Amino acid sequence: MSGVWGWFGGGAAQKKKDSPKNAILGLRAQLDMLQKREKHLMTQMDEQDAIARKNVNTNKNAAKAALRRKKGHEHSLEQTVSQIGTLEQQINAIESANINRETLAAMERAGEAMKSIHGKLTPEKVDETMDKLREQNALSEEIVAAITSNHIGEPLDEEELEDELEALQQEQLDKKMLDSGSVPVSDVVHRMPAVANQEIQSKPSAIEEDDEEAELRKLQAEMAM
């Protein structure tokens, strides 16, 4: 299968795609080795320092040799730490570049997808479609208005209906009063003489005047005191 891919250039494309990943894997393996070396050198330095302290008063030559070995380990440690820093920078740079590439590729795929979705869709076509929809909505409103505004049959006379309703109400009231043996109030009022009506209407005024006179006399009596 790899040979077939090679014929059509697929192998080269896959290799190019895997190149950043392989580079990162190689750098991480090297970084892991350097970090282990860093720990080993620090252990060696601690051991030589302990030897120097142990022989500082009893065996100066041994103490100096230990310090000399410690210095060599310190120099190697500095180089190792510098290499670790360089590798970490390289890993971060490759990872960032790979993320940028993948992000760009995703954006390109999104652009192609949007282009495929839109197809032949244009703003002019959208406007044309919206105009057609508005025309059909307006036509629908006109049809509904035409249907609801035209009443089937002759129009009814509202005033005639009101008169008939009042007649029915009066009929029901008269029937109820006859059944109870009393006369409708409306009949009593209509049958009373006009003079009597005037007297009834004038009585509240007379009562009001009497109340005012009584209030006035009461006030005069209080003032006399």
Phi, psi and omega in degrees: 000321179298328178294320178298314177300323179295325179298320184264008179082005180292325180297320179294320180294318179294320179297321179294323180292322182277352184302312178298320180296317179295322179296318180295319179298317178297318179293323179292324177296316178295320179297320178298320179295317180294323178294323176294321178296323178300314179296320180296317180295322179294324177294317178298320179296319179295322179294314180293325177296321178295320178297316180298318180294324182292325186254010185298329183255336185260325184216090184295323180298317179295322180294318179295320179297322179293318178295324179295317177295324179297318179299319178298319178295323178297318179296316178296324180294320179298317178297318181296316179298320178296318178296321178299316179298320180295316180296319179299319177297319180295318179298314179298319181295315181294318179298317180296317179296320180294321177296318178299318180295315180295323178296315178298319179296320178296320178295322178295318178295322177296320178297319178294322179295316179296320178298320179292322180293314182292322178057237181267014181287128180228160177303323179296321179292322177296315178299319180297317179295318179295322177298318179296319179296317179297320178297317180293322177296318179296319179297320178298318178297320179295321179295316179297317179297320180294322181290317185280338184275338181265109180275140178276128181093178181284145179291146181274146178275110183295323181294320178296321178295320179296317179298318180294322178296317179296322179296319178296319179297316180295322178297316178296321180293316179297318180296321180293321181290323178293320179295328180272355178082009179249162182263138179303143181300323181299322179292320180298317181296317181292329183279341182289142178299154181294325181295317179299321178298319180296321180295319180297322181289333183275346183296316180302326180293320179296320179296319179296321179294319178300318179297319179295319179297316181296319179295323180293317179296322179295320179293320178297319181295319178296322180292324179294327179292000000 
